[in-house]
Amino acid sequence: MSKPIKLAILGPGTVGTGVINLINDNLDELKRRSGRDIIITEVGTRRQRDDIDASIVQSDDLMAIASSDNVDIVIELIGGTTFAKDLIMQAIKNGKHVVTANKALLAEHGNELFALAEAHQVHVAYEAAVAGGIPIIKVMREALAANKVEWLAGIINGTGNFIMSEMRDKGRPFADVLAEAQALGYAEADPTFDVEGIDAAHKLAILASIAFGMPLQFDKVYCEGITGITLQDVNYAEELGYRIKHLGFAVRRDSADSDSSGIELRVHPTLIPQDALLANVNGVKNAVLVNSHPLGQTLYCGDGAGAGATASAVMADVMDLVRILGSDDAEGNNSHHVPHLAFMPEQLSDSPILRAEQMTTGYYLRVHAYDNPGVLADITRILSDAGINIDAILQKPAHDLGQVPVIILTLPVVENQMNLAIEKIEQLDAVTDKVVRIRLDELD
């Protein structure tokens, strides 16, 4: 009979406890699917847990657990990018497969960790690092392996999506909804990673590398948060047939002009058509829309966080590794592994990442100006002179101070052209404030 597969869980917090419960609840099902007994032998924790079976060794020496002969797979759930990195490297060097949900660590140090894993003939699995229970990593690495990904767009931070959904559906201001998100546990006391897009940028860096077969390049992701989004803009967008979502985009741009060719990596608020499937993913749900050739568009949606969803993703990785460990030539052979970033390591391409001013999107512009004759003509002339095509204009009634909000939607344009046009618009005597701009994408 095959020997059981032994797991170590480092960090039995919300997700770690979810993994323990999942294994206990579905033990027979896991064995039927894998052909092996799966047992937890060690748990790394700073304090002893009374709710963990007495047969499981509990220790605060996580480094010793990562080296233990009584462990086949190390599950890292402590988070952070320092000690967690040391733990995973220790596990790899001791011949352990690793499962992690640590998107920040992978986005910033994944290239180093994956190279080390390849050298030691083990695997680092990370389905739970992006979009929780949605199997987007497996889909992109395996199910779409024969496709060429052209672009992807994703709601990959549930906190930001909850805030934008509440603002639109209930007419609540940003600060009010953020406070509720914190009270519900969706947002941390310091919500910066969520509302400024850093969490989404970590996840986008991982998805983009898998999509385009390139090294992880988190430092080149353009990142813009949602703290500046107002109810005014949410309502104007709705009136024009759009909804504002906080999205991550990875886009392949092929052009005869070498300066315009490359990969766009960007996280920002975006107007998308209100009848698009992605526009109707609300609350704390996550969703990723992938456009590939020849398949076309496919959407993957579900819970992006929580004990159950994340534990499900962690155990999906464990099951893949159990099957590898059960293969005849598993010892010292890495041939059964799907490459960490979907492409063979020697085939990764260092594609150029376009700078912010080189990116191409449509735009929503909100201009406040005095209701003087010719002001709208001046604004549209500036846009036309910059080679920017207008798709729609919405002029609202004048405010008490005689200022008129003018909302303009443009067709896609290179950002540098828009920067120059906005600078000239803001110099007009009749324009009373900075131009509000939000990117727009038709998802077509």
Backbone torsions as a table, in degrees:
resi	resn	phi	psi	omega
1	MET	NA	141.6	179.5
2	SER	-65.2	142.8	179.3
3	LYS	-71.3	152.4	179.8
4	PRO	-68.4	154.8	175.1
5	ILE	-92.3	128.7	-172.3
6	LYS	-105.9	127.5	-177.3
7	LEU	-109.2	146.3	168.4
8	ALA	-119.7	132.6	178.1
9	ILE	-110.5	117.1	179.3
10	LEU	-101.3	103.1	-178.7
11	GLY	103.6	76.3	-178.5
12	PRO	-85.3	57.2	175.4
13	GLY	-82.6	-143.7	-177.2
14	THR	-59.1	-49.2	-178.3
15	VAL	-72.1	-43.4	179.6
16	GLY	-59.1	-42.6	176.6
17	THR	-63.8	-37.3	176.3
18	GLY	-61.5	-38.2	177.9
19	VAL	-65.7	-45.2	179.2
20	ILE	-59.6	-44.8	-179.9
21	ASN	-65.5	-39.9	179.8
22	LEU	-62.1	-44.2	179.5
23	ILE	-62.9	-44.4	-180.0
24	ASN	-64.3	-40.0	-176.8
25	ASP	-73.8	-34.5	-171.7
26	ASN	-116.6	28.0	-173.1
27	LEU	-56.7	-47.6	-179.2
28	ASP	-64.5	-40.0	179.9
29	GLU	-64.3	-41.1	179.5
30	LEU	-63.2	-40.3	179.9
31	LYS	-68.1	-40.1	179.1
32	ARG	-63.2	-34.9	-178.2
33	ARG	-79.7	-32.2	-174.1
34	SER	-104.4	-20.8	-176.5
35	GLY	77.3	10.0	-178.6
36	ARG	-133.9	151.3	167.4
37	ASP	-75.2	137.6	178.7
38	ILE	-119.6	118.8	-176.6
39	ILE	-129.7	148.7	173.6
40	ILE	-93.0	120.7	-179.0
41	THR	-102.6	-29.4	-176.4
42	GLU	-144.1	145.5	176.7
43	VAL	-129.8	129.0	177.1
44	GLY	-94.5	113.9	-176.3
45	THR	-148.3	148.1	-179.8
46	ARG	-78.1	-19.2	177.6
47	ARG	-136.6	146.1	-179.1
48	GLN	-65.3	137.5	-179.5
49	ARG	-107.9	121.7	179.8
50	ASP	-73.0	-20.8	-176.9
51	ASP	-88.4	4.1	178.1
52	ILE	-99.8	135.7	-176.7
53	ASP	-50.6	139.2	-175.5
54	ALA	-64.9	-19.7	179.8
55	SER	-75.4	-12.5	-178.6
56	ILE	-92.2	127.4	178.6
57	VAL	-72.7	127.8	175.1
58	GLN	-110.8	133.4	-177.0
59	SER	-151.3	149.9	174.0
60	ASP	-94.8	3.6	176.7
61	ASP	-93.4	81.8	-174.2
62	LEU	-67.3	-32.4	178.3
63	MET	-64.3	-38.9	178.2
64	ALA	-65.2	-38.5	178.3
65	ILE	-64.5	-40.3	-179.6
66	ALA	-64.7	-16.3	-179.8
67	SER	-107.9	-3.0	-170.2
68	SER	-64.9	138.9	174.9
69	ASP	-71.9	-10.8	-177.7
70	ASN	-95.1	18.6	-176.9
71	VAL	-134.2	132.6	174.1
72	ASP	-101.3	-38.3	-176.4
73	ILE	-129.6	128.2	177.5
74	VAL	-101.4	126.2	177.6
75	ILE	-106.2	110.6	-176.6
76	GLU	-95.3	117.3	-177.9
77	LEU	-133.4	24.7	-177.9
78	ILE	-89.1	-21.3	179.8
79	GLY	78.4	177.6	-179.4
80	GLY	85.4	170.6	-174.8
81	THR	-120.7	7.7	-178.2
82	THR	-111.5	-76.6	-178.8
83	PHE	-63.0	-36.9	178.5
84	ALA	-60.7	-39.3	177.6
85	LYS	-62.6	-45.4	179.2
86	ASP	-60.9	-40.8	179.2
87	LEU	-61.5	-47.4	-177.8
88	ILE	-65.8	-40.5	177.9
89	MET	-63.4	-39.6	177.5
90	GLN	-62.5	-43.7	179.3
91	ALA	-62.7	-45.3	-179.7
92	ILE	-60.4	-47.2	-177.8
93	LYS	-63.5	-22.2	177.9
94	ASN	-98.4	17.8	172.6
95	GLY	76.2	21.9	180.0
96	LYS	-96.4	138.7	165.6
97	HIS	-71.4	153.5	-176.5
98	VAL	-129.3	138.6	169.9
99	VAL	-119.5	131.4	-178.3
100	THR	-140.5	150.0	172.9
101	ALA	-108.9	16.9	-168.2
102	ASN	-91.4	86.2	-176.7
103	LYS	-67.0	-36.7	179.9
104	ALA	-63.4	-43.4	179.7
105	LEU	-62.9	-44.9	-178.3
106	LEU	-68.3	-42.7	-178.9
107	ALA	-61.6	-36.2	-175.3
108	GLU	-93.9	-28.8	-175.3
109	HIS	-132.3	11.1	-175.7
110	GLY	-61.3	-37.3	-180.0
111	ASN	-57.6	-44.1	179.8
112	GLU	-67.2	-43.9	-177.7
113	LEU	-67.4	-40.4	-179.9
114	PHE	-67.2	-39.1	178.2
115	ALA	-63.6	-40.8	178.1
116	LEU	-64.4	-41.0	178.8
117	ALA	-63.6	-42.0	177.6
118	GLU	-60.6	-42.2	-178.0
119	ALA	-65.4	-30.0	-178.1
120	HIS	-101.1	10.2	175.3
121	GLN	58.6	39.2	173.9
122	VAL	-129.6	177.7	-173.9
123	HIS	-128.4	143.5	171.5
124	VAL	-108.4	114.3	-178.1
125	ALA	-104.1	143.8	-168.1
126	TYR	-149.9	34.0	179.1
127	GLU	-54.2	-39.2	-175.6
128	ALA	-73.6	-6.9	-177.4
129	ALA	-75.7	-20.5	-176.7
130	VAL	-131.0	122.4	171.7
131	ALA	63.0	30.8	170.0
132	GLY	52.1	-119.3	-175.0
133	GLY	-80.3	-4.8	178.3
134	ILE	-76.2	124.6	-176.4
135	PRO	-79.4	52.4	-173.4
136	ILE	-72.0	-31.4	178.8
137	ILE	-66.0	-47.5	178.7
138	LYS	-62.4	-41.7	179.2
139	VAL	-59.0	-47.9	-174.3
140	MET	-75.2	-32.3	-179.6
141	ARG	-80.4	-29.8	-172.3
142	GLU	-119.5	-59.0	-174.2
143	ALA	-64.8	-31.0	-180.0
144	LEU	-102.5	18.4	-174.1
145	ALA	-60.9	-26.0	-179.2
146	ALA	-91.5	-0.2	-176.5
147	ASN	-101.7	154.2	171.1
148	LYS	-99.9	114.5	-179.5
149	VAL	-76.1	125.4	178.0
150	GLU	-91.7	-43.1	177.0
151	TRP	-162.5	160.8	172.0
152	LEU	-141.3	151.1	177.8
153	ALA	-138.1	135.5	-174.4
154	GLY	-144.6	142.8	163.5
155	ILE	-88.0	100.0	-170.5
156	ILE	-122.7	20.6	170.3
157	ASN	-141.0	112.2	-175.5
158	GLY	-66.3	-33.0	-179.9
159	THR	-63.1	-48.0	178.5
160	GLY	-62.0	-38.7	180.0
161	ASN	-68.4	-37.9	176.2
162	PHE	-60.7	-45.2	-178.3
163	ILE	-63.0	-47.6	-178.7
164	MET	-65.3	-37.2	179.8
165	SER	-65.4	-44.6	-179.1
166	GLU	-66.8	-39.4	178.5
167	MET	-60.6	-43.4	-177.6
168	ARG	-73.5	-47.7	-172.4
169	ASP	-74.2	-33.1	-173.2
170	LYS	-118.7	2.3	176.4
171	GLY	64.1	35.3	-177.1
172	ARG	-99.4	143.1	179.6
173	PRO	-71.3	158.9	-176.2
174	PHE	-53.7	-50.4	-174.5
175	ALA	-61.0	-37.8	-179.9
176	ASP	-65.0	-45.9	-178.3
177	VAL	-69.7	-37.6	177.8
178	LEU	-59.9	-42.8	179.4
179	ALA	-61.0	-40.4	178.2
180	GLU	-66.5	-41.5	179.0
181	ALA	-59.1	-37.7	177.8
182	GLN	-69.1	-40.6	179.7
183	ALA	-65.4	-32.8	-179.8
184	LEU	-83.3	-6.9	-178.6
185	GLY	85.2	7.6	177.3
186	TYR	-76.7	-30.2	-178.9
187	ALA	-122.8	147.4	178.4
188	GLU	-75.4	166.9	175.2
189	ALA	-56.0	-40.0	169.9
190	ASP	-102.3	101.4	-171.9
191	PRO	-86.3	11.6	-171.1
192	THR	-53.6	-47.4	-176.2
193	PHE	-57.5	-35.7	-178.1
194	ASP	-80.8	-55.0	-170.4
195	VAL	-77.9	-19.7	177.0
196	GLU	-95.6	0.4	172.4
197	GLY	87.8	5.1	-176.3
198	ILE	-67.6	-42.5	177.4
199	ASP	-59.4	-45.7	178.9
200	ALA	-64.6	-35.8	179.7
201	ALA	-65.3	-39.1	175.5
202	HIS	-57.7	-46.9	-177.6
203	LYS	-68.5	-39.1	179.9
204	LEU	-63.5	-39.8	179.2
205	ALA	-57.9	-40.1	179.6
206	ILE	-68.4	-48.1	-179.1
207	LEU	-61.4	-41.3	-178.1
208	ALA	-64.7	-40.2	179.8
209	SER	-63.4	-39.9	177.2
210	ILE	-68.7	-40.2	-177.2
211	ALA	-65.7	-41.4	-171.0
212	PHE	-112.3	0.8	177.2
213	GLY	63.8	54.4	-179.0
214	MET	-136.4	158.6	177.5
215	PRO	-60.0	155.3	176.1
216	LEU	-64.1	133.5	-176.2
217	GLN	-140.4	60.3	-178.4
218	PHE	-57.3	-36.4	-175.9
219	ASP	-65.9	-11.4	-179.0
220	LYS	-105.2	7.7	177.7
221	VAL	-79.7	125.2	173.2
222	TYR	-73.7	132.6	-171.3
223	CYS	-133.4	125.6	179.3
224	GLU	-138.9	132.9	-175.7
225	GLY	-92.2	-170.2	-175.3
226	ILE	-111.3	7.5	-175.7
227	THR	-65.3	-22.2	-178.9
228	GLY	-92.8	0.8	-179.2
229	ILE	-77.5	129.1	-178.9
230	THR	-109.9	161.0	175.3
231	LEU	-60.3	-32.8	178.4
232	GLN	-56.8	-47.4	-178.7
233	ASP	-71.2	-36.5	176.7
234	VAL	-59.1	-44.5	-177.7
235	ASN	-71.1	-40.5	178.0
236	TYR	-63.9	-39.8	178.3
237	ALA	-60.3	-44.8	179.1
238	GLU	-60.5	-42.2	-179.0
239	GLU	-61.7	-29.6	-179.2
240	LEU	-92.7	2.2	176.7
241	GLY	92.6	21.6	-177.3
242	TYR	-128.4	163.0	171.2
243	ARG	-127.5	148.5	179.8
244	ILE	-96.8	122.9	176.7
245	LYS	-125.2	149.9	174.5
246	HIS	-90.8	108.3	-169.9
247	LEU	-120.2	152.7	167.3
248	GLY	-106.9	133.9	-179.9
249	PHE	-122.3	136.1	166.9
250	ALA	-126.5	117.6	-170.4
251	VAL	-130.6	130.7	174.5
252	ARG	-88.3	122.3	177.7
253	ARG	-112.7	114.1	174.9
254	ASP	-107.6	124.3	-176.2
255	SER	-145.9	151.6	174.8
256	ALA	-65.7	-25.3	177.3
257	ASP	-85.8	113.3	-176.0
258	SER	-60.7	-28.1	179.6
259	ASP	-69.3	-19.4	-178.1
260	SER	-103.8	-2.2	-178.6
261	SER	-94.8	138.1	179.2
262	GLY	151.6	-160.5	-177.2
263	ILE	-114.8	130.8	172.3
264	GLU	-93.3	127.3	173.6
265	LEU	-122.7	109.9	-172.9
266	ARG	-148.6	140.2	174.4
267	VAL	-123.7	124.3	-178.3
268	HIS	-168.7	162.3	170.8
269	PRO	-63.3	143.0	-174.7
270	THR	-144.3	133.9	168.6
271	LEU	-80.0	127.5	174.1
272	ILE	-130.6	153.3	-178.2
273	PRO	-54.9	135.3	-174.3
274	GLN	-68.9	-13.9	176.1
275	ASP	-94.5	1.1	176.0
276	ALA	-70.2	144.2	179.8
277	LEU	-56.9	-40.9	-178.4
278	LEU	-62.9	-30.9	-179.5
279	ALA	-70.3	-17.5	-176.4
280	ASN	-106.5	17.4	171.8
281	VAL	-93.9	111.2	-169.1
282	ASN	-120.0	176.7	179.4
283	GLY	66.4	-141.4	-177.6
284	VAL	-93.3	10.3	178.9
285	LYS	-66.2	153.1	172.3
286	ASN	-111.5	158.2	175.2
287	ALA	-158.9	144.4	176.8
288	VAL	-129.1	125.9	177.3
289	LEU	-104.7	122.6	-177.4
290	VAL	-116.9	128.7	174.8
291	ASN	-109.9	116.6	-175.8
292	SER	-137.6	161.5	179.2
293	HIS	-112.0	128.0	11.4
294	PRO	-96.7	-0.2	-170.3
295	LEU	-64.6	-38.1	-175.0
296	GLY	93.5	-153.5	-175.9
297	GLN	-85.0	134.0	172.4
298	THR	-135.2	142.8	-176.0
299	LEU	-118.8	135.3	-179.8
300	TYR	-123.9	123.3	-169.1
301	CYS	-138.1	145.6	176.4
302	GLY	168.3	-165.2	179.9
303	ASP	-73.2	127.5	-177.7
304	GLY	-96.6	-2.1	-179.4
305	ALA	-158.9	179.2	-179.9
306	GLY	105.5	156.4	-175.3
307	ALA	-60.3	-47.4	-176.5
308	GLY	-67.0	-47.8	-177.2
309	ALA	-64.0	-45.8	-177.3
310	THR	-70.6	-39.5	176.7
311	ALA	-61.3	-37.4	177.2
312	SER	-60.3	-44.0	179.6
313	ALA	-67.4	-40.8	178.0
314	VAL	-59.5	-45.9	-176.8
315	MET	-72.5	-26.1	173.7
316	ALA	-62.5	-40.9	176.2
317	ASP	-65.8	-43.3	178.7
318	VAL	-57.9	-43.1	-179.1
319	MET	-63.2	-39.9	176.4
320	ASP	-61.7	-42.9	-179.1
321	LEU	-69.5	-35.6	176.9
322	VAL	-60.7	-40.9	179.6
323	ARG	-66.8	-37.1	176.7
324	ILE	-64.8	-44.8	-180.0
325	LEU	-65.3	-22.2	179.3
326	GLY	-88.4	-3.8	-179.2
327	SER	-75.9	157.4	-173.2
328	ASP	-61.1	-36.8	-175.0
329	ASP	-112.3	33.0	-177.8
330	ALA	-62.8	-32.9	-177.6
331	GLU	-67.5	116.7	174.2
332	GLY	70.1	18.9	-179.3
333	ASN	-132.7	124.7	-176.4
334	ASN	-100.5	8.2	-170.7
335	SER	-69.9	-19.3	-178.9
336	HIS	-81.8	-10.7	-175.4
337	HIS	-80.0	135.1	163.7
338	VAL	-69.8	133.8	-178.3
339	PRO	-52.9	144.7	-175.5
340	HIS	-52.6	-43.3	-178.6
341	LEU	-109.8	29.9	172.5
342	ALA	76.9	-28.7	178.9
343	PHE	-107.2	151.9	177.2
344	MET	-57.7	138.1	-173.8
345	PRO	-52.5	-38.7	-178.3
346	GLU	-75.5	-9.3	-179.7
347	GLN	-101.1	2.0	178.0
348	LEU	-63.5	136.0	-176.5
349	SER	-108.8	130.2	-179.7
350	ASP	-84.3	67.3	-177.4
351	SER	-63.2	142.7	178.7
352	PRO	-66.5	138.9	175.7
353	ILE	-98.7	122.8	-176.7
354	LEU	-69.7	141.2	175.9
355	ARG	-73.9	164.2	-176.6
356	ALA	-54.9	-42.9	-176.7
357	GLU	-70.9	-10.0	178.2
358	GLN	-96.3	-7.8	-175.8
359	MET	-73.5	153.4	-177.8
360	THR	-121.4	118.8	175.1
361	THR	-147.7	165.2	166.4
362	GLY	-78.6	171.4	-177.5
363	TYR	-140.2	146.1	164.5
364	TYR	-104.2	124.5	177.9
365	LEU	-119.5	134.0	172.6
366	ARG	-118.7	117.4	-177.4
367	VAL	-115.7	129.6	173.8
368	HIS	-103.6	124.1	-177.3
369	ALA	-143.5	156.2	173.0
370	TYR	-67.1	147.7	-176.2
371	ASP	-79.8	63.5	179.4
372	ASN	-97.4	150.7	177.2
373	PRO	-60.2	137.4	173.6
374	GLY	85.8	-3.1	-177.1
375	VAL	-65.1	-46.9	-179.6
376	LEU	-62.4	-38.3	178.0
377	ALA	-63.1	-38.6	178.5
378	ASP	-64.3	-41.8	-178.7
379	ILE	-65.8	-46.3	-178.4
380	THR	-67.8	-31.9	177.4
381	ARG	-65.4	-42.8	179.2
382	ILE	-60.6	-43.6	179.1
383	LEU	-64.2	-42.9	-180.0
384	SER	-63.7	-43.0	179.8
385	ASP	-62.9	-27.5	179.2
386	ALA	-86.4	3.4	179.7
387	GLY	76.5	26.9	-177.7
388	ILE	-105.5	123.0	-178.9
389	ASN	-90.8	131.7	-179.4
390	ILE	-88.6	133.5	178.6
391	ASP	-99.3	-35.1	-179.4
392	ALA	-158.5	151.8	175.8
393	ILE	-132.7	134.9	176.9
394	LEU	-128.2	117.2	179.0
395	GLN	-109.4	122.6	-177.5
396	LYS	-94.5	162.9	179.0
397	PRO	-60.7	153.0	-178.8
398	ALA	-66.3	145.3	174.7
399	HIS	-78.2	176.7	179.8
400	ASP	-58.1	-32.0	-178.1
401	LEU	-86.1	9.3	178.6
402	GLY	80.5	12.7	179.1
403	GLN	-93.1	140.9	-178.4
404	VAL	-113.9	122.9	171.4
405	PRO	-76.8	124.9	175.9
406	VAL	-115.5	123.2	-179.1
407	ILE	-110.7	128.2	-177.2
408	ILE	-126.2	132.3	171.3
409	LEU	-106.5	134.5	179.9
410	THR	-115.0	160.5	171.0
411	LEU	-77.1	167.1	-177.4
412	PRO	-56.5	140.1	-178.6
413	VAL	-151.1	151.5	176.3
414	VAL	-67.0	137.2	-172.1
415	GLU	-58.2	-36.9	-179.0
416	ASN	-60.0	-37.7	176.8
417	GLN	-63.4	-41.0	-180.0
418	MET	-67.3	-38.8	178.2
419	ASN	-57.0	-46.1	-178.2
420	LEU	-66.2	-39.2	-179.8
421	ALA	-67.0	-43.9	-180.0
422	ILE	-62.2	-39.5	178.2
423	GLU	-58.3	-41.2	-179.8
424	LYS	-72.7	-37.4	178.7
425	ILE	-62.6	-42.1	-178.3
426	GLU	-68.2	-16.6	177.8
427	GLN	-84.8	-10.1	178.4
428	LEU	-65.4	137.5	-177.5
429	ASP	-59.9	-33.4	-175.3
430	ALA	-79.5	-16.7	-178.3
431	VAL	-81.7	126.3	-168.8
432	THR	-101.3	-8.2	-175.3
433	ASP	-153.3	172.8	174.9
434	LYS	-62.8	144.2	176.7
435	VAL	-74.0	129.3	174.3
436	VAL	-85.4	127.8	178.2
437	ARG	-127.2	137.6	174.2
438	ILE	-134.9	134.3	-179.0
439	ARG	-68.5	156.6	-176.6
440	LEU	-134.3	138.2	179.0
441	ASP	-142.0	128.7	-179.4
442	GLU	-81.7	-7.5	-180.0
443	LEU	55.6	39.1	-178.8
444	ASP	-114.6	NA	NA
